[in-house]
Each structure stands twice: as C-alpha cells, then as structure tokens.
Amino acid sequence: MVKTTTWVFFGMLLGQFICKVASKNRIAVPKKFREELGDKLIVSQGYERSLLLLSPKKWQELITGAATGPFTTGAIRDTLRFLVGGAMEVELDEQGRFILPQNLKAHADIGNEVAFVGLMMWVEIWDAKRWGAYSTKIARQSSVVAERLKKLKN
C-alpha cells in the first residue's frame, strides 16, 4: 500500500518581507499578510528567538494542539507558559501597524528592521539581520533537514 499525503491550503501565508521598525516600536504588517490575518491579531514569543503572528482562529488551533495531553505533564505546562504567557492581543491601525510590546521586542532581539516570514498558517517576525543569518544556515542544511523529516514520517 502506498502512503499518500494530500495538502490543501487556501489563503496561505507565503513569502518574506522586510520592513523598518518605526518610532514607538510600530511595525507595519505587509498588506499581503493583513488581507489573510485580519486586523485583530495575536503576537507571541516564538522559537529560535522569533515572534509568532496569527489570527485569533489560528492561535486557538495552535494552542489547542500544543495543549494536547494532561495538565500534569510539565512539558505541556512549560509550552503554554512560553506561548500563552508571552502573548499579546494587538489591533492594527488604519495603516496596518501595531505597537510591538517591549517584552516581545526583547525576546526576539529586534533592532531597526524586521523580517516577516509567512509559514502557511502563521507568520514569524524576526530581527532582519538575524533572519538573514538563520535562513542562510537552514538553506545550507536543507538536505540534512529533509532526511530528518523523512525519518520522522516513517
């Protein structure tokens, strides 16, 4: 029997965009992402010192998936502490901007520019220089990562 996987995604969040951090830590979400995400968003700590940006619906799906298992499991509690404890609701202004909370700016070590990276279901926000270095690193290791994923699926 051949194992097949069907991927169907509508309204995917794709691509990379660089933008400046304006005064008072205002960041403009790229129009392409605003159209998919809406004006009310959740921004949270992410892994590898990034930030996550999601619609409330996708946030609920992410948290529900992360919280699968008993409350007594320490890894689940720690994951929720990290994701939910570091999350903020933000609303975009008329120009598609929001004010990045200082704790999240510090978590991601954001300087003068950010990179928005669309990852189908959510957007990551990185300091632009750190994203450049990290994306170069993962590009060099892409075949190794592909092999690791293949082993996980088997």
C-alpha positions as YAML, in Angstrom:
chain: A
units: angstrom
residues:
- id: 1
  name: MET
  ca: [0.00, 0.00, 0.00]
- id: 2
  name: VAL
  ca: [1.35, 3.42, -0.97]
- id: 3
  name: LYS
  ca: [1.12, 6.10, 1.68]
- id: 4
  name: THR
  ca: [-0.04, 9.45, 0.25]
- id: 5
  name: THR
  ca: [-0.49, 12.86, 1.77]
- id: 6
  name: THR
  ca: [-2.78, 15.48, 0.33]
- id: 7
  name: TRP
  ca: [-2.12, 19.12, 1.18]
- id: 8
  name: VAL
  ca: [-4.90, 21.62, 0.62]
- id: 9
  name: PHE
  ca: [-4.27, 25.16, 1.82]
- id: 10
  name: PHE
  ca: [-6.34, 28.17, 0.93]
- id: 11
  name: GLY
  ca: [-5.21, 31.65, 1.80]
- id: 12
  name: MET
  ca: [-1.70, 30.60, 2.65]
- id: 13
  name: LEU
  ca: [0.73, 32.98, 4.27]
- id: 14
  name: LEU
  ca: [3.76, 32.84, 1.98]
- id: 15
  name: GLY
  ca: [6.86, 34.88, 1.38]
- id: 16
  name: GLN
  ca: [9.30, 37.15, 3.16]
- id: 17
  name: PHE
  ca: [9.07, 40.88, 3.67]
- id: 18
  name: ILE
  ca: [11.50, 43.28, 5.34]
- id: 19
  name: CYS
  ca: [10.26, 46.46, 6.98]
- id: 20
  name: LYS
  ca: [11.58, 49.16, 9.27]
- id: 21
  name: VAL
  ca: [10.62, 49.48, 12.90]
- id: 22
  name: ALA
  ca: [9.13, 52.96, 13.21]
- id: 23
  name: SER
  ca: [9.06, 55.26, 16.22]
- id: 24
  name: LYS
  ca: [7.41, 53.92, 19.36]
- id: 25
  name: ASN
  ca: [8.11, 50.34, 18.14]
- id: 26
  name: ARG
  ca: [5.43, 50.49, 15.45]
- id: 27
  name: ILE
  ca: [5.62, 47.76, 12.84]
- id: 28
  name: ALA
  ca: [3.58, 47.67, 9.63]
- id: 29
  name: VAL
  ca: [2.31, 44.22, 8.71]
- id: 30
  name: PRO
  ca: [2.71, 43.60, 4.96]
- id: 31
  name: LYS
  ca: [-0.56, 44.06, 3.09]
- id: 32
  name: LYS
  ca: [-0.48, 40.50, 1.74]
- id: 33
  name: PHE
  ca: [-0.45, 39.16, 5.30]
- id: 34
  name: ARG
  ca: [-3.03, 41.67, 6.59]
- id: 35
  name: GLU
  ca: [-5.50, 40.51, 3.96]
- id: 36
  name: GLU
  ca: [-5.24, 36.95, 5.26]
- id: 37
  name: LEU
  ca: [-4.83, 37.60, 9.00]
- id: 38
  name: GLY
  ca: [-7.25, 40.48, 9.56]
- id: 39
  name: ASP
  ca: [-6.88, 43.49, 11.85]
- id: 40
  name: LYS
  ca: [-7.03, 41.79, 15.26]
- id: 41
  name: LEU
  ca: [-4.04, 39.56, 15.85]
- id: 42
  name: ILE
  ca: [-2.12, 37.62, 18.44]
- id: 43
  name: VAL
  ca: [1.63, 38.16, 18.70]
- id: 44
  name: SER
  ca: [3.63, 35.82, 20.91]
- id: 45
  name: GLN
  ca: [7.08, 34.61, 21.71]
- id: 46
  name: GLY
  ca: [8.26, 32.10, 19.15]
- id: 47
  name: TYR
  ca: [11.06, 29.61, 18.91]
- id: 48
  name: GLU
  ca: [14.61, 30.45, 17.83]
- id: 49
  name: ARG
  ca: [14.04, 33.95, 19.25]
- id: 50
  name: SER
  ca: [11.36, 34.81, 16.73]
- id: 51
  name: LEU
  ca: [7.82, 36.05, 17.27]
- id: 52
  name: LEU
  ca: [4.60, 34.43, 16.09]
- id: 53
  name: LEU
  ca: [1.83, 36.46, 14.46]
- id: 54
  name: LEU
  ca: [-1.54, 34.76, 13.99]
- id: 55
  name: SER
  ca: [-5.23, 35.39, 13.60]
- id: 56
  name: PRO
  ca: [-7.24, 34.54, 16.73]
- id: 57
  name: LYS
  ca: [-8.66, 31.45, 14.98]
- id: 58
  name: LYS
  ca: [-5.22, 30.09, 14.05]
- id: 59
  name: TRP
  ca: [-3.94, 30.98, 17.54]
- id: 60
  name: GLN
  ca: [-6.71, 28.85, 19.06]
- id: 61
  name: GLU
  ca: [-5.77, 25.95, 16.78]
- id: 62
  name: LEU
  ca: [-2.08, 26.28, 17.67]
- id: 63
  name: ILE
  ca: [-2.72, 26.40, 21.41]
- id: 64
  name: THR
  ca: [-5.21, 23.54, 21.29]
- id: 65
  name: GLY
  ca: [-2.61, 21.42, 19.50]
- id: 66
  name: ALA
  ca: [0.14, 22.43, 21.93]
- id: 67
  name: ALA
  ca: [-2.02, 21.66, 24.95]
- id: 68
  name: THR
  ca: [-2.91, 18.13, 23.90]
- id: 69
  name: GLY
  ca: [-2.30, 15.92, 26.88]
- id: 70
  name: PRO
  ca: [-2.78, 16.03, 30.62]
- id: 71
  name: PHE
  ca: [-2.24, 19.24, 32.58]
- id: 72
  name: THR
  ca: [0.06, 17.27, 34.86]
- id: 73
  name: THR
  ca: [2.65, 16.97, 32.07]
- id: 74
  name: GLY
  ca: [5.42, 19.50, 32.70]
- id: 75
  name: ALA
  ca: [6.31, 19.92, 29.02]
- id: 76
  name: ILE
  ca: [2.73, 20.95, 28.23]
- id: 77
  name: ARG
  ca: [2.65, 23.47, 31.07]
- id: 78
  name: ASP
  ca: [6.03, 24.89, 30.01]
- id: 79
  name: THR
  ca: [4.93, 25.16, 26.37]
- id: 80
  name: LEU
  ca: [1.78, 27.03, 27.38]
- id: 81
  name: ARG
  ca: [3.77, 29.28, 29.73]
- id: 82
  name: PHE
  ca: [6.11, 30.12, 26.88]
- id: 83
  name: LEU
  ca: [3.48, 30.66, 24.18]
- id: 84
  name: VAL
  ca: [0.46, 31.96, 26.08]
- id: 85
  name: GLY
  ca: [2.33, 33.73, 28.86]
- id: 86
  name: GLY
  ca: [4.26, 35.69, 26.25]
- id: 87
  name: ALA
  ca: [1.27, 36.50, 24.04]
- id: 88
  name: MET
  ca: [-0.47, 39.81, 23.45]
- id: 89
  name: GLU
  ca: [-3.57, 40.79, 21.51]
- id: 90
  name: VAL
  ca: [-2.88, 43.61, 19.07]
- id: 91
  name: GLU
  ca: [-5.08, 45.58, 16.73]
- id: 92
  name: LEU
  ca: [-3.77, 47.10, 13.53]
- id: 93
  name: ASP
  ca: [-4.30, 50.80, 12.89]
- id: 94
  name: GLU
  ca: [-5.51, 52.26, 9.58]
- id: 95
  name: GLN
  ca: [-2.02, 51.86, 8.12]
- id: 96
  name: GLY
  ca: [-1.73, 48.21, 9.15]
- id: 97
  name: ARG
  ca: [0.65, 48.91, 12.05]
- id: 98
  name: PHE
  ca: [0.80, 47.73, 15.63]
- id: 99
  name: ILE
  ca: [2.99, 48.63, 18.56]
- id: 100
  name: LEU
  ca: [5.37, 45.83, 19.40]
- id: 101
  name: PRO
  ca: [5.38, 45.30, 23.18]
- id: 102
  name: GLN
  ca: [8.81, 45.78, 24.75]
- id: 103
  name: ASN
  ca: [8.94, 42.26, 26.24]
- id: 104
  name: LEU
  ca: [8.40, 40.72, 22.79]
- id: 105
  name: LYS
  ca: [10.89, 43.07, 21.16]
- id: 106
  name: ALA
  ca: [13.46, 41.99, 23.75]
- id: 107
  name: HIS
  ca: [12.63, 38.29, 23.31]
- id: 108
  name: ALA
  ca: [13.33, 38.48, 19.56]
- id: 109
  name: ASP
  ca: [16.20, 40.97, 19.97]
- id: 110
  name: ILE
  ca: [14.63, 43.20, 17.32]
- id: 111
  name: GLY
  ca: [16.63, 46.15, 16.06]
- id: 112
  name: ASN
  ca: [15.76, 48.64, 13.30]
- id: 113
  name: GLU
  ca: [14.32, 46.20, 10.76]
- id: 114
  name: VAL
  ca: [12.16, 43.10, 10.93]
- id: 115
  name: ALA
  ca: [11.59, 40.22, 8.55]
- id: 116
  name: PHE
  ca: [8.06, 38.87, 8.23]
- id: 117
  name: VAL
  ca: [8.21, 35.22, 7.16]
- id: 118
  name: GLY
  ca: [4.98, 33.54, 6.04]
- id: 119
  name: LEU
  ca: [4.81, 29.89, 7.08]
- id: 120
  name: MET
  ca: [1.44, 28.88, 5.62]
- id: 121
  name: MET
  ca: [-0.61, 29.00, 8.83]
- id: 122
  name: TRP
  ca: [1.23, 31.75, 10.72]
- id: 123
  name: VAL
  ca: [3.82, 34.47, 10.28]
- id: 124
  name: GLU
  ca: [7.11, 34.67, 12.11]
- id: 125
  name: ILE
  ca: [8.70, 38.02, 12.86]
- id: 126
  name: TRP
  ca: [12.49, 38.11, 13.13]
- id: 127
  name: ASP
  ca: [15.11, 40.77, 13.51]
- id: 128
  name: ALA
  ca: [16.07, 41.19, 9.83]
- id: 129
  name: LYS
  ca: [19.81, 40.61, 10.35]
- id: 130
  name: ARG
  ca: [19.27, 37.52, 12.48]
- id: 131
  name: TRP
  ca: [16.76, 36.19, 9.91]
- id: 132
  name: GLY
  ca: [19.34, 36.64, 7.15]
- id: 133
  name: ALA
  ca: [21.90, 34.62, 9.09]
- id: 134
  name: TYR
  ca: [19.40, 31.95, 10.15]
- id: 135
  name: SER
  ca: [17.88, 31.49, 6.69]
- id: 136
  name: THR
  ca: [21.38, 31.09, 5.23]
- id: 137
  name: LYS
  ca: [22.11, 28.42, 7.84]
- id: 138
  name: ILE
  ca: [18.94, 26.43, 7.14]
- id: 139
  name: ALA
  ca: [19.47, 26.72, 3.38]
- id: 140
  name: ARG
  ca: [22.91, 25.12, 3.81]
- id: 141
  name: GLN
  ca: [21.39, 22.32, 5.91]
- id: 142
  name: SER
  ca: [18.27, 21.75, 3.81]
- id: 143
  name: SER
  ca: [19.20, 18.24, 2.68]
- id: 144
  name: VAL
  ca: [20.03, 17.17, 6.25]
- id: 145
  name: VAL
  ca: [16.70, 18.56, 7.47]
- id: 146
  name: ALA
  ca: [14.85, 16.77, 4.66]
- id: 147
  name: GLU
  ca: [16.42, 13.46, 5.70]
- id: 148
  name: ARG
  ca: [15.45, 14.02, 9.36]
- id: 149
  name: LEU
  ca: [11.85, 14.74, 8.31]
- id: 150
  name: LYS
  ca: [11.78, 11.60, 6.19]
- id: 151
  name: LYS
  ca: [12.79, 9.55, 9.23]
- id: 152
  name: LEU
  ca: [10.09, 11.17, 11.36]
- id: 153
  name: LYS
  ca: [7.39, 10.29, 8.84]
- id: 154
  name: ASN
  ca: [8.42, 6.62, 8.59]
...
